[in-house]
Amino acid sequence: MLLFDDAKRHDADRAMVLHALFPTQDSIAQYAAWCRADTVKLIQERSWNYDGVPGTYMDVVNGILNNTAIHFVSEKILGIELKTKANPRGIHTEREMYEMLATLFRITFLSFDEPESKFALNDAAFRAGVILNLLNTKAIMEVAPSTAPNAVGRIIAGARSLIWPETEKPWYPFLSTIASTGRPLDELIGNIVGLGIASSVTIAQGAVHTVDFYLDDARAKERAEIIRLVKKDDAQSTELLQGYVREALRLNPPVPGIWRDVAVDATIPQGGNLPPIKVKAGDRIWGSFRTAHLNPDDFPNPYTIDPRRPKASYNLNGTGFHMCPGTTYTQVVIAEMIKPIFGLKNLRRAPGDAGILPKYQDIIRETENTIYINRDGTTGPWPPSMHVVYDA
């Protein structure tokens, strides 16, 4: 599966997943357009007004961006019907799905040095994993009954397709393609759910960080340029907008870094005037995305926003053979998700605390980490809520 450290097995799964997810050169653009349309729909459905108060309000985190990312992963990858006002027959709400995926992401990538929370996280992750695996199994078998482990399962899966033909399901293209590889059901589930975990909450987080970053008064000049760019669809404007997204993710990354175990003794050059680091096999090291993207050797004037920096300079999704395969996809999709938001007339933060992400900065592992404060006073890595206002 994609988490394998064996390059041969990892690369085989990576090729399988990428072929199923991006079957044509237009796939990324199509997905981005879908996310943009879903964002527009959510803005229309989940904005509200207060009597006697000017402006239209929305929760850009929980009402819009988180849900766009969760809708896409549920409908296009996992094959899970969400419980919404338009679809009351769904099992889990958008918020429940987000929390399950966020828990699984945290236990997979972020919690290696959190012994104080590991027990509770393990328990929550186990329960979330069981639910997502079962729901994904159901979706795969309905799309491809031949993957069912026994004749009874194949009959049930085939019967359900009479009620809702499998080819009409939004997840049919991806799941049918990946199921056609003939891989065992458990391997399919592992890759699909793993992809869902990696491509949901981080995209939502990246989009939220981008919007929050450019809503700051200190970046009014950049915000004005973004507002100009979102009204255009030519290639040059689109590329420049994606450059602004990369800069926001560089200076306000959704994930501060990632852990890696050292396979062999090595010396890691740091660049500049910093001494190289010697590591030994078995060491566990922290790769800081935030610090790496402030290295002046790679990013001259690192605290200056420059959307025209070379794309090759960024490693926002890791590097090596474990690098996230959706790096370009992430940047393109986030750019499309923020277009409808920055396209709103006179977009601004809501007054008071509602318009600010409740957070503080803490230095952990020599890296500045953003810690969010939830409504119940607990803290964590995920932003809780932020209201914005616009003139309809």
C-alpha positions in Angstrom: 0.0 0.0 0.0 1.0 3.7 -0.3 2.5 3.5 3.3 4.8 0.7 2.4 8.5 1.5 2.8 9.4 -1.1 0.2 9.9 1.0 -2.9 8.7 -1.7 -5.3 5.5 -2.4 -3.5 4.9 1.3 -2.9 5.5 2.3 -6.5 3.2 -0.4 -7.8 0.3 0.9 -5.6 1.1 4.5 -6.4 0.9 3.7 -10.2 -2.4 1.9 -9.6 -4.0 4.7 -7.6 -2.8 7.5 -10.0 -4.1 5.7 -13.0 -7.5 5.2 -11.5 -7.7 8.8 -10.1 -6.2 10.7 -13.0 -7.1 8.6 -16.1 -6.7 11.5 -18.5 -4.7 14.7 -18.8 -7.9 16.7 -18.0 -8.7 14.8 -14.8 -7.2 17.4 -12.4 -8.9 20.3 -14.2 -12.2 18.4 -14.0 -11.9 17.7 -10.3 -10.9 21.3 -9.7 -14.0 22.5 -11.6 -16.1 20.1 -9.5 -14.7 21.5 -6.3 -15.2 25.1 -7.4 -18.9 24.4 -8.3 -19.4 22.7 -5.0 -17.9 25.7 -3.2 -20.3 28.0 -5.0 -23.2 25.8 -4.1 -22.3 25.7 -0.4 -21.9 29.5 -0.3 -25.4 29.8 -1.7 -26.9 27.3 0.7 -25.0 28.1 3.9 -24.8 31.9 4.0 -27.1 33.8 6.4 -28.2 37.2 7.4 -28.9 38.9 10.7 -31.9 41.2 11.0 -30.9 44.8 11.0 -27.2 43.9 10.4 -25.6 44.7 7.1 -23.8 42.0 5.1 -24.2 38.3 4.5 -22.3 35.9 6.8 -20.9 32.4 6.4 -18.6 30.0 8.3 -15.8 29.6 5.8 -14.3 26.7 7.7 -17.1 24.4 8.8 -19.7 25.6 6.4 -17.7 25.8 3.2 -14.1 24.6 2.7 -14.1 21.6 5.0 -17.3 20.4 3.4 -16.1 20.8 -0.2 -13.1 18.6 0.6 -15.2 16.0 2.4 -17.8 16.0 -0.4 -15.2 15.3 -3.0 -13.5 12.5 -1.1 -16.7 10.8 -0.1 -18.3 11.0 -3.6 -15.3 10.6 -5.8 -13.0 8.3 -3.9 -14.5 6.5 -0.9 -17.9 5.9 -2.3 -19.8 7.0 0.9 -23.2 8.7 0.9 -23.2 11.6 3.3 -26.2 12.4 5.4 -27.3 15.9 4.3 -30.5 17.8 4.0 -30.7 16.8 0.3 -29.8 13.2 1.1 -31.3 12.2 4.5 -30.6 8.5 3.8 -26.9 8.9 4.3 -25.3 7.4 7.4 -22.8 9.9 8.5 -22.9 13.7 8.5 -20.2 15.9 6.9 -18.9 16.8 10.3 -18.7 13.1 11.4 -16.8 12.2 8.2 -14.4 15.1 8.7 -13.7 14.1 12.2 -13.0 10.5 11.3 -10.6 11.4 8.5 -8.9 14.0 10.7 -8.4 11.5 13.4 -6.9 9.0 11.0 -4.6 11.6 9.5 -3.4 12.7 12.9 -2.6 9.1 14.1 -0.9 8.4 10.8 1.3 11.5 10.4 1.3 13.8 13.4 1.2 11.9 16.7 4.5 10.1 16.9 5.6 12.2 19.9 2.3 12.7 21.6 2.2 10.0 24.3 -0.2 12.0 26.3 -2.9 11.7 23.6 -1.8 8.5 21.9 -4.1 6.1 23.8 -7.3 8.2 23.1 -6.2 8.7 19.5 -5.6 5.0 18.9 -9.0 4.2 20.2 -10.7 6.8 18.1 -8.7 5.9 15.0 -9.5 2.2 15.4 -13.3 3.0 15.5 -13.0 5.4 12.5 -11.0 2.9 10.5 -13.5 0.1 11.0 -16.4 2.4 9.9 -14.6 3.7 6.8 -13.3 0.3 5.8 -16.7 -1.3 6.0 -18.4 1.6 4.0 -15.7 1.5 1.4 -16.0 -2.3 1.1 -19.7 -1.9 0.4 -19.0 0.7 -2.3 -16.4 -1.5 -4.0 -18.5 -4.6 -4.0 -21.5 -2.7 -5.4 -19.4 -1.2 -8.2 -17.5 -4.5 -8.9 -19.5 -7.5 -7.4 -16.7 -9.8 -8.5 -14.5 -8.4 -5.7 -16.9 -9.8 -3.0 -15.2 -12.7 -1.1 -18.1 -15.1 -1.5 -21.1 -15.9 -3.7 -23.6 -14.4 -1.2 -21.8 -11.1 -1.1 -21.7 -11.0 -4.9 -25.5 -11.7 -5.1 -26.3 -9.0 -2.6 -24.0 -6.4 -4.3 -25.6 -7.2 -7.6 -29.1 -6.9 -6.3 -28.4 -3.5 -4.9 -27.3 -2.3 -8.3 -30.9 -2.9 -9.5 -32.0 -0.1 -7.1 -29.2 2.3 -7.9 -27.3 1.3 -11.0 -23.6 1.3 -10.2 -22.7 3.3 -13.3 -24.8 6.2 -12.1 -22.8 6.5 -8.8 -20.4 9.4 -8.6 -17.6 7.1 -7.3 -18.0 4.6 -10.2 -15.2 5.8 -12.4 -12.5 5.6 -9.7 -13.6 2.5 -7.9 -14.4 0.5 -11.0 -11.0 1.3 -12.5 -9.1 0.4 -9.4 -11.2 -2.7 -8.8 -10.4 -3.9 -12.4 -6.8 -4.4 -11.4 -7.8 -7.7 -9.8 -6.0 -6.9 -6.5 -7.4 -8.5 -3.3 -10.2 -6.6 -1.7 -8.2 -5.7 1.5 -5.4 -4.2 -0.6 -7.9 -2.1 -2.6 -9.5 -0.8 0.6 -6.1 0.0 2.2 -5.1 2.1 -0.8 -8.5 3.8 -1.3 -9.0 4.7 2.4 -5.4 5.8 2.7 -5.9 8.1 -0.3 -9.0 9.5 1.2 -7.2 10.3 4.5 -4.3 12.0 2.7 -6.4 14.0 0.3 -9.2 15.4 2.5 -8.4 17.2 5.7 -5.1 18.6 4.4 -6.7 20.1 1.3 -9.4 21.6 3.5 -6.7 22.8 5.9 -4.7 24.3 3.1 -7.7 26.2 1.7 -8.6 27.5 5.1 -5.0 28.6 5.8 -4.9 30.4 2.4 -8.1 32.3 3.0 -7.1 33.2 6.5 -3.6 34.2 5.4 -4.7 36.7 2.8 -7.6 38.1 4.8 -5.0 39.7 7.2 -4.8 43.5 6.9 -1.0 43.2 6.5 -1.7 41.4 3.1 -4.2 43.8 1.7 -2.1 44.4 -1.3 -1.8 40.7 -2.1 -5.5 40.2 -1.4 -6.4 42.9 -3.9 -4.4 41.1 -6.5 -6.0 37.8 -5.7 -9.5 39.4 -6.1 -8.4 40.6 -9.5 -7.1 37.2 -10.5 -10.1 35.2 -9.4 -12.2 37.0 -12.0 -10.1 35.7 -14.8 -9.7 32.2 -16.3 -6.8 32.7 -18.6 -3.7 30.4 -18.1 -1.4 33.2 -17.0 -3.8 34.5 -14.3 -4.6 30.9 -13.1 -0.9 30.1 -12.8 -0.3 33.3 -10.8 -3.2 32.5 -8.5 -1.7 29.1 -7.9 1.6 30.9 -7.0 -0.2 32.8 -4.3 -1.6 29.5 -3.0 1.9 28.1 -2.9 3.2 31.1 -1.0 0.4 30.9 1.5 1.1 27.2 2.1 4.8 27.9 2.3 4.4 30.6 5.0 1.3 29.1 6.7 1.6 25.4 6.0 -1.3 23.1 6.8 1.1 20.5 8.3 4.3 21.8 10.0 6.4 18.8 9.2 6.6 15.0 9.2 8.5 12.2 10.9 10.8 9.8 9.1 12.8 6.8 10.4 16.4 6.7 9.1 17.1 3.5 7.0 20.9 3.8 6.7 23.6 5.9 8.2 23.8 9.2 6.3 24.8 12.9 6.4 22.2 15.4 5.6 23.4 18.8 4.2 21.4 21.8 5.5 22.7 24.4 3.1 23.8 27.9 3.9 26.2 28.2 6.8 24.6 25.5 8.8 26.6 22.3 9.5 25.5 19.0 8.0 23.6 16.6 10.2 24.8 13.1 10.8 22.1 10.4 11.4 22.3 6.7 12.1 20.0 3.9 11.0 17.1 3.6 13.4 17.1 7.3 14.3 13.7 9.1 14.1 14.1 12.6 12.6 11.7 15.5 12.1 11.5 17.2 8.8 10.2 20.7 9.2 8.2 21.9 6.2 7.9 25.3 7.7 11.6 25.8 8.4 12.7 24.3 5.1 10.5 26.7 3.2 12.2 29.7 4.9 15.6 28.7 3.8 17.0 31.7 2.0 19.1 29.5 -0.3 15.9 28.1 -1.8 13.7 31.1 -1.2 15.5 34.5 -1.4 13.8 37.0 0.9 11.9 34.2 2.5 9.3 36.3 4.3 8.3 38.1 1.1 5.3 36.9 -0.8 6.4 36.2 -4.3 3.9 34.1 -6.4 6.4 33.9 -9.3 8.9 31.7 -7.4 9.9 28.5 -9.3 7.4 25.7 -8.6 10.3 23.3 -8.3 11.5 25.1 -5.2 8.6 23.9 -3.2 8.2 20.6 -1.4 4.9 21.3 0.3 3.8 17.6 0.3 7.1 16.0 1.2 9.8 14.5 -1.0 11.3 11.2 -1.9 9.2 8.2 -3.0 6.7 8.9 -0.1 6.0 12.3 -1.6 2.3 12.9 -1.8 1.3 12.0 -5.4 -1.3 14.8 -5.5 1.0 17.8 -5.2 -0.1 19.6 -8.4 -3.7 18.5 -7.7 -3.6 20.1 -4.3 -2.5 23.5 -5.5 -4.9 23.5 -8.5 -7.9 22.5 -6.4 -7.2 25.0 -3.6 -6.9 27.8 -6.2 -10.3 26.8 -7.6 -11.9 26.5 -4.2 -10.9 30.0 -3.1 -12.0 31.6 -6.4 -15.7 31.8 -5.4 -14.8 33.1 -1.9 -12.5 35.9 -2.9 -14.9 36.7 -5.7 -17.5 37.7 -3.2 -18.2 41.5 -3.0 -16.3 43.2 -0.2 -15.2 40.0 1.5 -14.0 40.7 5.0 -13.7 39.1 8.4 -16.8 39.1 10.6 -16.4 41.6 13.5 -15.1 40.4 16.8 -13.8 37.0 17.7 -16.1 35.2 15.2 -13.9 36.5 12.3 -10.7 35.2 13.7 -9.3 31.7 13.9 -8.8 31.1 17.6 -5.2 30.0 17.8 -1.7 30.5 19.2 1.8 29.7 18.1 4.0 27.2 20.0 7.6 26.2 19.2 7.7 22.4 19.0 10.7 20.5 17.7 12.2 23.8 16.8 9.3 24.5 14.5 6.6 27.1 14.9 3.3 25.2 15.2 -0.2 26.6 15.0 -2.4 25.3 17.8 -6.1 25.9 17.4 -8.5 26.4 20.3 -11.9 24.7 20.1 -15.1 26.0 21.5 -14.9 23.7 24.5 -11.4 24.9 25.4 -9.5 21.9 24.1 -6.7 22.4 21.6 -5.6 20.6 18.4 -4.2 20.9 14.9 -7.5 21.6 13.1 -9.2 25.0 12.8 -12.6 25.1 14.4 -14.6 28.0 12.8 -14.1 31.4 11.1 -17.0 33.7 10.0 -16.6 36.1 7.1 -19.0 38.7 5.7 -19.7 39.9 2.2 -22.1 42.1 0.4 -24.7 40.1 -1.6 
